[in-house]
Amino acid sequence: MDVLYKNQTALPPFEEATDACWRDLTQNANLLFKQGNYKQARTFYQCALKEAEDIFTSAQMGADYTDTDPASLLIASSTNLVQNLTKLEDHSQAYQVLSGIVHRLCRTLLDDVSSYRLKRKCAQHLQYVTRYLVKVMQSGGSPQETIAKEVQFAKDCFIKFSSPTTTYYQSARSVA
């Protein structure tokens, strides 16, 4: 049974509660990170990333986030986790996290479900995440061919999304 408090007509929407949870997890993780408790911080950063992924998935399915950029939460969570993994010298996991985010942004750009607003945010963040991925891969000793493949994948995805000959571009133009 839902409990309503004085002057409250309904419970807050799910996405607001999730956003607040993401914020709390991130703040706790940042505190642990600053204290040098990297293993504990990792757990909180992983939970914050899961919350960000849930928010992002809700946005893909049509949830309206007027005060929050779900793509920014996803990027912030992944880069926080990667910084922590770098401190723990887990370069392989750091690479996997960022590569997963690059691929998630690309899939969102090219899907038929997400709003143009969300796709535009993903496109805006894609270059930054790709550059960060390259930096992490280089510091982890990844081969140049592997780095080049990741960069080319992101570039091809962005070109497909922004090309005037694709349905993605045409549907965006009709919305704008």
Salt bridges, closest charged atoms under 4 A:
ASP19 OD2 - ARG23 NH2 2.52
ASP54 OD1 - LYS50 NZ 2.75
ASP64 OD1 - ARG117 NH1 3.56
ASP69 OD2 - HIS125 NE2 3.11
ASP90 OD2 - ARG42 NH2 3.33
ASP111 OD1 - LYS119 NZ 3.66
GLU150 OE1 - HIS103 NE2 3.27
